[in-house]
């Protein structure tokens, strides 16, 4: 199994944001898979999902992004 940094299409981003909004969540760790034809399939959304290992493997600033959002929520 390989992991790589990719951007989602805007339609997929919109679906994820709608999912979070419907559930009243500010955060969710989405598990998605892409097949060899490029079709993306939603598996699940974890409200306490683990992501640190992806930060390390792929160099993603997930913790910083979450912290930035928490600061924005606090300042409202």
mmCIF file of the N, C-alpha and C atoms, coordinates in Angstrom:
data_MODEL
# 
_entry.id   MODEL 
# 
loop_
_atom_site.group_PDB 
_atom_site.id 
_atom_site.type_symbol 
_atom_site.label_atom_id 
_atom_site.label_alt_id 
_atom_site.label_comp_id 
_atom_site.label_asym_id 
_atom_site.label_entity_id 
_atom_site.label_seq_id 
_atom_site.pdbx_PDB_ins_code 
_atom_site.Cartn_x 
_atom_site.Cartn_y 
_atom_site.Cartn_z 
_atom_site.occupancy 
_atom_site.B_iso_or_equiv 
_atom_site.pdbx_formal_charge 
_atom_site.auth_seq_id 
_atom_site.auth_comp_id 
_atom_site.auth_asym_id 
_atom_site.auth_atom_id 
_atom_site.pdbx_PDB_model_num 
ATOM 1   N N  . UNK A 1 1  ? 0.858   -1.171 0.000   1.00 0.00 ? 1  UNK A N  1 
ATOM 2   C CA . UNK A 1 1  ? 0.000   0.000  0.000   1.00 0.00 ? 1  UNK A CA 1 
ATOM 3   C C  . UNK A 1 1  ? 0.905   1.235  0.000   1.00 0.00 ? 1  UNK A C  1 
ATOM 4   N N  . UNK A 1 2  ? 0.586   2.189  -0.840  1.00 0.00 ? 2  UNK A N  1 
ATOM 5   C CA . UNK A 1 2  ? 1.373   3.415  -0.936  1.00 0.00 ? 2  UNK A CA 1 
ATOM 6   C C  . UNK A 1 2  ? 0.539   4.619  -0.504  1.00 0.00 ? 2  UNK A C  1 
ATOM 7   N N  . UNK A 1 3  ? 1.199   5.539  0.152   1.00 0.00 ? 3  UNK A N  1 
ATOM 8   C CA . UNK A 1 3  ? 0.551   6.785  0.546   1.00 0.00 ? 3  UNK A CA 1 
ATOM 9   C C  . UNK A 1 3  ? 1.263   7.920  -0.156  1.00 0.00 ? 3  UNK A C  1 
ATOM 10  N N  . UNK A 1 4  ? 0.482   8.878  -0.658  1.00 0.00 ? 4  UNK A N  1 
ATOM 11  C CA . UNK A 1 4  ? 1.081   10.028 -1.321  1.00 0.00 ? 4  UNK A CA 1 
ATOM 12  C C  . UNK A 1 4  ? 0.219   11.256 -1.101  1.00 0.00 ? 4  UNK A C  1 
ATOM 13  N N  . UNK A 1 5  ? 0.853   12.391 -1.144  1.00 0.00 ? 5  UNK A N  1 
ATOM 14  C CA . UNK A 1 5  ? 0.156   13.663 -0.984  1.00 0.00 ? 5  UNK A CA 1 
ATOM 15  C C  . UNK A 1 5  ? -0.556  13.995 -2.295  1.00 0.00 ? 5  UNK A C  1 
ATOM 16  N N  . UNK A 1 6  ? -1.854  14.221 -2.202  1.00 0.00 ? 6  UNK A N  1 
ATOM 17  C CA . UNK A 1 6  ? -2.679  14.554 -3.367  1.00 0.00 ? 6  UNK A CA 1 
ATOM 18  C C  . UNK A 1 6  ? -3.686  15.623 -2.971  1.00 0.00 ? 6  UNK A C  1 
ATOM 19  N N  . UNK A 1 7  ? -4.162  16.326 -3.945  1.00 0.00 ? 7  UNK A N  1 
ATOM 20  C CA . UNK A 1 7  ? -5.249  17.286 -3.722  1.00 0.00 ? 7  UNK A CA 1 
ATOM 21  C C  . UNK A 1 7  ? -6.546  16.652 -4.201  1.00 0.00 ? 7  UNK A C  1 
ATOM 22  N N  . UNK A 1 8  ? -7.604  16.899 -3.454  1.00 0.00 ? 8  UNK A N  1 
ATOM 23  C CA . UNK A 1 8  ? -8.919  16.424 -3.877  1.00 0.00 ? 8  UNK A CA 1 
ATOM 24  C C  . UNK A 1 8  ? -9.529  17.395 -4.871  1.00 0.00 ? 8  UNK A C  1 
ATOM 25  N N  . UNK A 1 9  ? -10.383 16.880 -5.724  1.00 0.00 ? 9  UNK A N  1 
ATOM 26  C CA . UNK A 1 9  ? -11.144 17.749 -6.607  1.00 0.00 ? 9  UNK A CA 1 
ATOM 27  C C  . UNK A 1 9  ? -12.108 18.560 -5.754  1.00 0.00 ? 9  UNK A C  1 
ATOM 28  N N  . UNK A 1 10 ? -12.460 19.740 -6.210  1.00 0.00 ? 10 UNK A N  1 
ATOM 29  C CA . UNK A 1 10 ? -13.339 20.622 -5.442  1.00 0.00 ? 10 UNK A CA 1 
ATOM 30  C C  . UNK A 1 10 ? -14.667 19.948 -5.097  1.00 0.00 ? 10 UNK A C  1 
ATOM 31  N N  . UNK A 1 11 ? -15.183 19.118 -5.983  1.00 0.00 ? 11 UNK A N  1 
ATOM 32  C CA . UNK A 1 11 ? -16.447 18.420 -5.697  1.00 0.00 ? 11 UNK A CA 1 
ATOM 33  C C  . UNK A 1 11 ? -16.288 17.486 -4.496  1.00 0.00 ? 11 UNK A C  1 
ATOM 34  N N  . UNK A 1 12 ? -15.132 16.845 -4.351  1.00 0.00 ? 12 UNK A N  1 
ATOM 35  C CA . UNK A 1 12 ? -14.891 15.957 -3.215  1.00 0.00 ? 12 UNK A CA 1 
ATOM 36  C C  . UNK A 1 12 ? -14.676 16.762 -1.929  1.00 0.00 ? 12 UNK A C  1 
ATOM 37  N N  . UNK A 1 13 ? -13.991 17.899 -2.041  1.00 0.00 ? 13 UNK A N  1 
ATOM 38  C CA . UNK A 1 13 ? -13.806 18.783 -0.884  1.00 0.00 ? 13 UNK A CA 1 
ATOM 39  C C  . UNK A 1 13 ? -15.173 19.253 -0.392  1.00 0.00 ? 13 UNK A C  1 
ATOM 40  N N  . UNK A 1 14 ? -16.029 19.649 -1.317  1.00 0.00 ? 14 UNK A N  1 
ATOM 41  C CA . UNK A 1 14 ? -17.373 20.117 -0.960  1.00 0.00 ? 14 UNK A CA 1 
ATOM 42  C C  . UNK A 1 14 ? -18.172 19.037 -0.248  1.00 0.00 ? 14 UNK A C  1 
ATOM 43  N N  . UNK A 1 15 ? -18.048 17.802 -0.700  1.00 0.00 ? 15 UNK A N  1 
ATOM 44  C CA . UNK A 1 15 ? -18.760 16.688 -0.052  1.00 0.00 ? 15 UNK A CA 1 
ATOM 45  C C  . UNK A 1 15 ? -18.248 16.475 1.376   1.00 0.00 ? 15 UNK A C  1 
ATOM 46  N N  . UNK A 1 16 ? -16.941 16.547 1.567   1.00 0.00 ? 16 UNK A N  1 
ATOM 47  C CA . UNK A 1 16 ? -16.368 16.368 2.908   1.00 0.00 ? 16 UNK A CA 1 
ATOM 48  C C  . UNK A 1 16 ? -16.821 17.491 3.835   1.00 0.00 ? 16 UNK A C  1 
ATOM 49  N N  . UNK A 1 17 ? -16.804 18.722 3.345   1.00 0.00 ? 17 UNK A N  1 
ATOM 50  C CA . UNK A 1 17 ? -17.241 19.858 4.163   1.00 0.00 ? 17 UNK A CA 1 
ATOM 51  C C  . UNK A 1 17 ? -18.731 19.772 4.478   1.00 0.00 ? 17 UNK A C  1 
ATOM 52  N N  . UNK A 1 18 ? -19.527 19.329 3.517   1.00 0.00 ? 18 UNK A N  1 
ATOM 53  C CA . UNK A 1 18 ? -20.962 19.159 3.758   1.00 0.00 ? 18 UNK A CA 1 
ATOM 54  C C  . UNK A 1 18 ? -21.198 18.080 4.812   1.00 0.00 ? 18 UNK A C  1 
ATOM 55  N N  . UNK A 1 19 ? -20.435 17.014 4.755   1.00 0.00 ? 19 UNK A N  1 
ATOM 56  C CA . UNK A 1 19 ? -20.526 15.928 5.729   1.00 0.00 ? 19 UNK A CA 1 
ATOM 57  C C  . UNK A 1 19 ? -20.245 16.463 7.131   1.00 0.00 ? 19 UNK A C  1 
ATOM 58  N N  . UNK A 1 20 ? -19.147 17.211 7.275   1.00 0.00 ? 20 UNK A N  1 
ATOM 59  C CA . UNK A 1 20 ? -18.807 17.797 8.576   1.00 0.00 ? 20 UNK A CA 1 
ATOM 60  C C  . UNK A 1 20 ? -19.897 18.757 9.041   1.00 0.00 ? 20 UNK A C  1 
ATOM 61  N N  . UNK A 1 21 ? -20.379 19.600 8.134   1.00 0.00 ? 21 UNK A N  1 
ATOM 62  C CA . UNK A 1 21 ? -21.418 20.564 8.480   1.00 0.00 ? 21 UNK A CA 1 
ATOM 63  C C  . UNK A 1 21 ? -22.705 19.890 8.922   1.00 0.00 ? 21 UNK A C  1 
ATOM 64  N N  . UNK A 1 22 ? -23.074 18.828 8.226   1.00 0.00 ? 22 UNK A N  1 
ATOM 65  C CA . UNK A 1 22 ? -24.297 18.095 8.572   1.00 0.00 ? 22 UNK A CA 1 
ATOM 66  C C  . UNK A 1 22 ? -24.222 17.524 9.990   1.00 0.00 ? 22 UNK A C  1 
ATOM 67  N N  . UNK A 1 23 ? -23.020 17.111 10.382  1.00 0.00 ? 23 UNK A N  1 
ATOM 68  C CA . UNK A 1 23 ? -22.832 16.529 11.710  1.00 0.00 ? 23 UNK A CA 1 
ATOM 69  C C  . UNK A 1 23 ? -22.427 17.570 12.759  1.00 0.00 ? 23 UNK A C  1 
ATOM 70  N N  . UNK A 1 24 ? -22.260 18.828 12.340  1.00 0.00 ? 24 UNK A N  1 
ATOM 71  C CA . UNK A 1 24 ? -21.871 19.884 13.273  1.00 0.00 ? 24 UNK A CA 1 
ATOM 72  C C  . UNK A 1 24 ? -20.443 19.734 13.774  1.00 0.00 ? 24 UNK A C  1 
ATOM 73  N N  . UNK A 1 25 ? -19.562 19.201 12.935  1.00 0.00 ? 25 UNK A N  1 
ATOM 74  C CA . UNK A 1 25 ? -18.170 18.975 13.315  1.00 0.00 ? 25 UNK A CA 1 
ATOM 75  C C  . UNK A 1 25 ? -17.249 20.015 12.701  1.00 0.00 ? 25 UNK A C  1 
ATOM 76  N N  . UNK A 1 26 ? -16.190 20.347 13.433  1.00 0.00 ? 26 UNK A N  1 
ATOM 77  C CA . UNK A 1 26 ? -15.142 21.221 12.910  1.00 0.00 ? 26 UNK A CA 1 
ATOM 78  C C  . UNK A 1 26 ? -13.959 20.430 12.372  1.00 0.00 ? 26 UNK A C  1 
ATOM 79  N N  . UNK A 1 27 ? -13.889 19.158 12.716  1.00 0.00 ? 27 UNK A N  1 
ATOM 80  C CA . UNK A 1 27 ? -12.758 18.318 12.313  1.00 0.00 ? 27 UNK A CA 1 
ATOM 81  C C  . UNK A 1 27 ? -13.234 16.900 12.034  1.00 0.00 ? 27 UNK A C  1 
ATOM 82  N N  . UNK A 1 28 ? -12.623 16.308 11.063  1.00 0.00 ? 28 UNK A N  1 
ATOM 83  C CA . UNK A 1 28 ? -12.842 14.901 10.779  1.00 0.00 ? 28 UNK A CA 1 
ATOM 84  C C  . UNK A 1 28 ? -11.677 14.386 9.948   1.00 0.00 ? 28 UNK A C  1 
ATOM 85  N N  . UNK A 1 29 ? -11.178 13.213 10.289  1.00 0.00 ? 29 UNK A N  1 
ATOM 86  C CA . UNK A 1 29 ? -10.105 12.579 9.519   1.00 0.00 ? 29 UNK A CA 1 
ATOM 87  C C  . UNK A 1 29 ? -10.777 11.617 8.532   1.00 0.00 ? 29 UNK A C  1 
ATOM 88  N N  . UNK A 1 30 ? -10.774 11.992 7.278   1.00 0.00 ? 30 UNK A N  1 
ATOM 89  C CA . UNK A 1 30 ? -11.437 11.204 6.245   1.00 0.00 ? 30 UNK A CA 1 
ATOM 90  C C  . UNK A 1 30 ? -10.499 10.137 5.704   1.00 0.00 ? 30 UNK A C  1 
ATOM 91  N N  . UNK A 1 31 ? -11.001 8.934  5.608   1.00 0.00 ? 31 UNK A N  1 
ATOM 92  C CA . UNK A 1 31 ? -10.269 7.849  4.968   1.00 0.00 ? 31 UNK A CA 1 
ATOM 93  C C  . UNK A 1 31 ? -10.859 7.671  3.581   1.00 0.00 ? 31 UNK A C  1 
ATOM 94  N N  . UNK A 1 32 ? -10.021 7.873  2.586   1.00 0.00 ? 32 UNK A N  1 
ATOM 95  C CA . UNK A 1 32 ? -10.402 7.762  1.182   1.00 0.00 ? 32 UNK A CA 1 
ATOM 96  C C  . UNK A 1 32 ? -9.400  6.861  0.482   1.00 0.00 ? 32 UNK A C  1 
ATOM 97  N N  . UNK A 1 33 ? -9.852  6.149  -0.514  1.00 0.00 ? 33 UNK A N  1 
ATOM 98  C CA . UNK A 1 33 ? -8.941  5.357  -1.349  1.00 0.00 ? 33 UNK A CA 1 
ATOM 99  C C  . UNK A 1 33 ? -9.191  5.715  -2.809  1.00 0.00 ? 33 UNK A C  1 
ATOM 100 N N  . UNK A 1 34 ? -8.144  5.571  -3.605  1.00 0.00 ? 34 UNK A N  1 
ATOM 101 C CA . UNK A 1 34 ? -8.239  5.834  -5.036  1.00 0.00 ? 34 UNK A CA 1 
ATOM 102 C C  . UNK A 1 34 ? -7.840  4.561  -5.775  1.00 0.00 ? 34 UNK A C  1 
ATOM 103 N N  . UNK A 1 35 ? -8.687  4.138  -6.711  1.00 0.00 ? 35 UNK A N  1 
ATOM 104 C CA . UNK A 1 35 ? -8.355  2.932  -7.465  1.00 0.00 ? 35 UNK A CA 1 
ATOM 105 C C  . UNK A 1 35 ? -7.443  3.272  -8.639  1.00 0.00 ? 35 UNK A C  1 
ATOM 106 N N  . UNK A 1 36 ? -7.053  2.274  -9.390  1.00 0.00 ? 36 UNK A N  1 
ATOM 107 C CA . UNK A 1 36 ? -6.110  2.475  -10.496 1.00 0.00 ? 36 UNK A CA 1 
ATOM 108 C C  . UNK A 1 36 ? -6.674  3.340  -11.617 1.00 0.00 ? 36 UNK A C  1 
ATOM 109 N N  . UNK A 1 37 ? -8.003  3.473  -11.666 1.00 0.00 ? 37 UNK A N  1 
ATOM 110 C CA . UNK A 1 37 ? -8.623  4.337  -12.669 1.00 0.00 ? 37 UNK A CA 1 
ATOM 111 C C  . UNK A 1 37 ? -8.809  5.768  -12.168 1.00 0.00 ? 37 UNK A C  1 
ATOM 112 N N  . UNK A 1 38 ? -8.412  6.035  -10.933 1.00 0.00 ? 38 UNK A N  1 
ATOM 113 C CA . UNK A 1 38 ? -8.528  7.378  -10.382 1.00 0.00 ? 38 UNK A CA 1 
ATOM 114 C C  . UNK A 1 38 ? -9.819  7.669  -9.650  1.00 0.00 ? 38 UNK A C  1 
ATOM 115 N N  . UNK A 1 39 ? -10.665 6.664  -9.480  1.00 0.00 ? 39 UNK A N  1 
ATOM 116 C CA . UNK A 1 39 ? -11.930 6.865  -8.756  1.00 0.00 ? 39 UNK A CA 1 
ATOM 117 C C  . UNK A 1 39 ? -11.656 6.888  -7.257  1.00 0.00 ? 39 UNK A C  1 
ATOM 118 N N  . UNK A 1 40 ? -12.120 7.953  -6.592  1.00 0.00 ? 40 UNK A N  1 
ATOM 119 C CA . UNK A 1 40 ? -11.945 8.104  -5.154  1.00 0.00 ? 40 UNK A CA 1 
ATOM 120 C C  . UNK A 1 40 ? -13.192 7.588  -4.450  1.00 0.00 ? 40 UNK A C  1 
ATOM 121 N N  . UNK A 1 41 ? -12.979 6.753  -3.417  1.00 0.00 ? 41 UNK A N  1 
ATOM 122 C CA . UNK A 1 41 ? -14.071 6.180  -2.648  1.00 0.00 ? 41 UNK A CA 1 
ATOM 123 C C  . UNK A 1 41 ? -13.923 6.563  -1.185  1.00 0.00 ? 41 UNK A C  1 
ATOM 124 N N  . UNK A 1 42 ? -15.006 7.044  -0.600  1.00 0.00 ? 42 UNK A N  1 
ATOM 125 C CA . UNK A 1 42 ? -15.067 7.388  0.818   1.00 0.00 ? 42 UNK A CA 1 
ATOM 126 C C  . UNK A 1 42 ? -15.183 6.105  1.625   1.00 0.00 ? 42 UNK A C  1 
ATOM 127 N N  . UNK A 1 43 ? -14.343 5.961  2.656   1.00 0.00 ? 43 UNK A N  1 
ATOM 128 C CA . UNK A 1 43 ? -14.428 4.797  3.538   1.00 0.00 ? 43 UNK A CA 1 
ATOM 129 C C  . UNK A 1 43 ? -15.083 5.164  4.861   1.00 0.00 ? 43 UNK A C  1 
ATOM 130 N N  . UNK A 1 44 ? -14.562 6.200  5.509   1.00 0.00 ? 44 UNK A N  1 
ATOM 131 C CA . UNK A 1 44 ? -15.109 6.619  6.794   1.00 0.00 ? 44 UNK A CA 1 
ATOM 132 C C  . UNK A 1 44 ? -14.545 7.978  7.182   1.00 0.00 ? 44 UNK A C  1 
ATOM 133 N N  . UNK A 1 45 ? -15.154 8.559  8.208   1.00 0.00 ? 45 UNK A N  1 
ATOM 134 C CA . UNK A 1 45 ? -14.672 9.807  8.777   1.00 0.00 ? 45 UNK A CA 1 
ATOM 135 C C  . UNK A 1 45 ? -14.545 9.592  10.286  1.00 0.00 ? 45 UNK A C  1 
ATOM 136 N N  . UNK A 1 46 ? -13.345 9.789  10.795  1.00 0.00 ? 46 UNK A N  1 
ATOM 137 C CA . UNK A 1 46 ? -13.082 9.614  12.224  1.00 0.00 ? 46 UNK A CA 1 
ATOM 138 C C  . UNK A 1 46 ? -12.991 10.979 12.893  1.00 0.00 ? 46 UNK A C  1 
ATOM 139 N N  . UNK A 1 47 ? -13.780 11.179 13.932  1.00 0.00 ? 47 UNK A N  1 
ATOM 140 C CA . UNK A 1 47 ? -13.743 12.468 14.634  1.00 0.00 ? 47 UNK A CA 1 
ATOM 141 C C  . UNK A 1 47 ? -12.533 12.587 15.548  1.00 0.00 ? 47 UNK A C  1 
ATOM 142 N N  . UNK A 1 48 ? -11.864 11.488 15.809  1.00 0.00 ? 48 UNK A N  1 
ATOM 143 C CA . UNK A 1 48 ? -10.620 11.489 16.583  1.00 0.00 ? 48 UNK A CA 1 
ATOM 144 C C  . UNK A 1 48 ? -9.537  10.746 15.816  1.00 0.00 ? 48 UNK A C  1 
ATOM 145 N N  . UNK A 1 49 ? -9.522  10.932 14.519  1.00 0.00 ? 49 UNK A N  1 
ATOM 146 C CA . UNK A 1 49 ? -8.615  10.183 13.661  1.00 0.00 ? 49 UNK A CA 1 
ATOM 147 C C  . UNK A 1 49 ? -7.147  10.443 13.945  1.00 0.00 ? 49 UNK A C  1 
ATOM 148 N N  . UNK A 1 50 ? -6.363  9.416  13.751  1.00 0.00 ? 50 UNK A N  1 
ATOM 149 C CA . UNK A 1 50 ? -4.910  9.508  13.916  1.00 0.00 ? 50 UNK A CA 1 
ATOM 150 C C  . UNK A 1 50 ? -4.298  9.991  12.604  1.00 0.00 ? 50 UNK A C  1 
ATOM 151 N N  . UNK A 1 51 ? -3.417  10.948 12.690  1.00 0.00 ? 51 UNK A N  1 
ATOM 152 C CA . UNK A 1 51 ? -2.817  11.514 11.482  1.00 0.00 ? 51 UNK A CA 1 
ATOM 153 C C  . UNK A 1 51 ? -1.331  11.798 11.621  1.00 0.00 ? 51 UNK A C  1 
ATOM 154 N N  . UNK A 1 52 ? -0.775  11.705 12.827  1.00 0.00 ? 52 UNK A N  1 
ATOM 155 C CA . UNK A 1 52 ? 0.624   12.073 13.046  1.00 0.00 ? 52 UNK A CA 1 
ATOM 156 C C  . UNK A 1 52 ? 1.566   11.293 12.130  1.00 0.00 ? 52 UNK A C  1 
ATOM 157 N N  . UNK A 1 53 ? 1.263   10.022 11.911  1.00 0.00 ? 53 UNK A N  1 
ATOM 158 C CA . UNK A 1 53 ? 2.118   9.206  11.056  1.00 0.00 ? 53 UNK A CA 1 
ATOM 159 C C  . UNK A 1 53 ? 2.142   9.723  9.624   1.00 0.00 ? 53 UNK A C  1 
ATOM 160 N N  . UNK A 1 54 ? 1.016   10.301 9.163   1.00 0.00 ? 54 UNK A N  1 
ATOM 161 C CA . UNK A 1 54 ? 0.987   10.887 7.817   1.00 0.00 ? 54 UNK A CA 1 
ATOM 162 C C  . UNK A 1 54 ? 1.793   12.181 7.767   1.00 0.00 ? 54 UNK A C  1 
ATOM 163 N N  . UNK A 1 55 ? 1.758   12.944 8.858   1.00 0.00 ? 55 UNK A N  1 
ATOM 164 C CA . UNK A 1 55 ? 2.601   14.143 8.919   1.00 0.00 ? 55 UNK A CA 1 
ATOM 165 C C  . UNK A 1 55 ? 4.066   13.756 8.735   1.00 0.00 ? 55 UNK A C  1 
ATOM 166 N N  . UNK A 1 56 ? 4.475   12.711 9.421   1.00 0.00 ? 56 UNK A N  1 
ATOM 167 C CA . UNK A 1 56 ? 5.867   12.272 9.354   1.00 0.00 ? 56 UNK A CA 1 
ATOM 168 C C  . UNK A 1 56 ? 6.232   11.723 7.974   1.00 0.00 ? 56 UNK A C  1 
ATOM 169 N N  . UNK A 1 57 ? 5.399   10.850 7.433   1.00 0.00 ? 57 UNK A N  1 
ATOM 170 C CA . UNK A 1 57 ? 5.705   10.216 6.140   1.00 0.00 ? 57 UNK A CA 1 
ATOM 171 C C  . UNK A 1 57 ? 5.645   11.207 4.986   1.00 0.00 ? 57 UNK A C  1 
ATOM 172 N N  . UNK A 1 58 ? 4.604   12.059 4.972   1.00 0.00 ? 58 UNK A N  1 
ATOM 173 C CA . UNK A 1 58 ? 4.353   12.931 3.826   1.00 0.00 ? 58 UNK A CA 1 
ATOM 174 C C  . UNK A 1 58 ? 4.721   14.393 4.049   1.00 0.00 ? 58 UNK A C  1 
ATOM 175 N N  . UNK A 1 59 ? 5.129   14.736 5.266   1.00 0.00 ? 59 UNK A N  1 
ATOM 176 C CA . UNK A 1 59 ? 5.497   16.125 5.543   1.00 0.00 ? 59 UNK A CA 1 
ATOM 177 C C  . UNK A 1 59 ? 4.310   17.074 5.525   1.00 0.00 ? 59 UNK A C  1 
ATOM 178 N N  . UNK A 1 60 ? 3.153   16.589 5.957   1.00 0.00 ? 60 UNK A N  1 
ATOM 179 C CA . UNK A 1 60 ? 1.942   17.412 5.957   1.00 0.00 ? 60 UNK A CA 1 
ATOM 180 C C  . UNK A 1 60 ? 1.814   18.175 7.278   1.00 0.00 ? 60 UNK A C  1 
ATOM 181 N N  . UNK A 1 61 ? 1.447   19.457 7.236   1.00 0.00 ? 61 UNK A N  1 
ATOM 182 C CA . UNK A 1 61 ? 1.321   20.264 8.457   1.00 0.00 ? 61 UNK A CA 1 
ATOM 183 C C  . UNK A 1 61 ? -0.079  20.174 9.091   1.00 0.00 ? 61 UNK A C  1 
ATOM 184 N N  . UNK A 1 62 ? -0.559  18.974 9.328   1.00 0.00 ? 62 UNK A N  1 
ATOM 185 C CA . UNK A 1 62 ? -1.916  18.773 9.820   1.00 0.00 ? 62 UNK A CA 1 
ATOM 186 C C  . UNK A 1 62 ? -2.097  19.370 11.212  1.00 0.00 ? 62 UNK A C  1 
ATOM 187 N N  . UNK A 1 63 ? -1.160  19.108 12.121  1.00 0.00 ? 63 UNK A N  1 
ATOM 188 C CA . UNK A 1 63 ? -1.263  19.636 13.494  1.00 0.00 ? 63 UNK A CA 1 
ATOM 189 C C  . UNK A 1 63 ? -1.324  21.154 13.495  1.00 0.00 ? 63 UNK A C  1 
ATOM 190 N N  . UNK A 1 64 ? -0.499  21.782 12.677  1.00 0.00 ? 64 UNK A N  1 
ATOM 191 C CA . UNK A 1 64 ? -0.513  23.250 12.591  1.00 0.00 ? 64 UNK A CA 1 
ATOM 192 C C  . UNK A 1 64 ? -1.839  23.764 12.042  1.00 0.00 ? 64 UNK A C  1 
ATOM 193 N N  . UNK A 1 65 ? -2.398  23.085 11.057  1.00 0.00 ? 65 UNK A N  1 
ATOM 194 C CA . UNK A 1 65 ? -3.678  23.501 10.485  1.00 0.00 ? 65 UNK A CA 1 
ATOM 195 C C  . UNK A 1 65 ? -4.801  23.389 11.512  1.00 0.00 ? 65 UNK A C  1 
ATOM 196 N N  . UNK A 1 66 ? -4.789  22.315 12.303  1.00 0.00 ? 66 UNK A N  1 
ATOM 197 C CA . UNK A 1 66 ? -5.806  22.149 13.342  1.00 0.00 ? 66 UNK A CA 1 
ATOM 198 C C  . UNK A 1 66 ? -5.644  23.220 14.413  1.00 0.00 ? 66 UNK A C  1 
ATOM 199 N N  . UNK A 1 67 ? -4.408  23.479 14.810  1.00 0.00 ? 67 UNK A N  1 
ATOM 200 C CA . UNK A 1 67 ? -4.152  24.524 15.811  1.00 0.00 ? 67 UNK A CA 1 
ATOM 201 C C  . UNK A 1 67 ? -4.626  25.884 15.308  1.00 0.00 ? 67 UNK A C  1 
ATOM 202 N N  . UNK A 1 68 ? -4.365  26.194 14.051  1.00 0.00 ? 68 UNK A N  1 
ATOM 203 C CA . UNK A 1 68 ? -4.827  27.464 13.471  1.00 0.00 ? 68 UNK A CA 1 
ATOM 204 C C  . UNK A 1 68 ? -6.346  27.575 13.530  1.00 0.00 ? 68 UNK A C  1 
ATOM 205 N N  . UNK A 1 69 ? -7.044  26.491 13.219  1.00 0.00 ? 69 UNK A N  1 
ATOM 206 C CA . UNK A 1 69 ? -8.509  26.503 13.273  1.00 0.00 ? 69 UNK A CA 1 
ATOM 207 C C  . UNK A 1 69 ? -9.012  26.689 14.700  1.00 0.00 ? 69 UNK A C  1 
ATOM 208 N N  . UNK A 1 70 ? -8.380  26.026 15.658  1.00 0.00 ? 70 UNK A N  1 
ATOM 209 C CA . UNK A 1 70 ? -8.778  26.175 17.053  1.00 0.00 ? 70 UNK A CA 1 
ATOM 210 C C  . UNK A 1 70 ? -8.594  27.617 17.532  1.00 0.00 ? 70 UNK A C  1 
ATOM 211 N N  . UNK A 1 71 ? -7.536  28.250 17.099  1.00 0.00 ? 71 UNK A N  1 
ATOM 212 C CA . UNK A 1 71 ? -7.306  29.656 17.453  1.00 0.00 ? 71 UNK A CA 1 
ATOM 213 C C  . UNK A 1 71 ? -8.403  30.534 16.858  1.00 0.00 ? 71 UNK A C  1 
ATOM 214 N N  . UNK A 1 72 ? -8.764  30.292 15.601  1.00 0.00 ? 72 UNK A N  1 
ATOM 215 C CA . UNK A 1 72 ? -9.833  31.059 14.962  1.00 0.00 ? 72 UNK A CA 1 
ATOM 216 C C  . UNK A 1 72 ? -11.150 30.886 15.708  1.00 0.00 ? 72 UNK A C  1 
ATOM 217 N N  . UNK A 1 73 ? -11.455 29.650 16.105  1.00 0.00 ? 73 UNK A N  1 
ATOM 218 C CA . UNK A 1 73 ? -12.708 29.384 16.852  1.00 0.00 ? 73 UNK A CA 1 
ATOM 219 C C  . UNK A 1 73 ? -12.675 30.117 18.178  1.00 0.00 ? 73 UNK A C  1 
ATOM 220 N N  . UNK A 1 74 ? -11.555 30.081 18.864  1.00 0.00 ? 74 UNK A N  1 
ATOM 221 C CA . UNK A 1 74 ? -11.415 30.737 20.176  1.00 0.00 ? 74 UNK A CA 1 
ATOM 222 C C  . UNK A 1 74 ? -11.606 32.244 20.064  1.00 0.00 ? 74 UNK A C  1 
ATOM 223 N N  . UNK A 1 75 ? -11.099 32.836 18.983  1.00 0.00 ? 75 UNK A N  1 
ATOM 224 C CA . UNK A 1 75 ? -11.157 34.298 18.809  1.00 0.00 ? 75 UNK A CA 1 
ATOM 225 C C  . UNK A 1 75 ? -12.521 34.798 18.367  1.00 0.00 ? 75 UNK A C  1 
ATOM 226 N N  . UNK A 1 76 ? -13.436 33.927 18.022  1.00 0.00 ? 76 UNK A N  1 
ATOM 227 C CA . UNK A 1 76 ? -14.768 34.356 17.573  1.00 0.00 ? 76 UNK A CA 1 
ATOM 228 C C  . UNK A 1 76 ? -15.539 35.015 18.676  1.00 0.00 ? 76 UNK A C  1 
# 
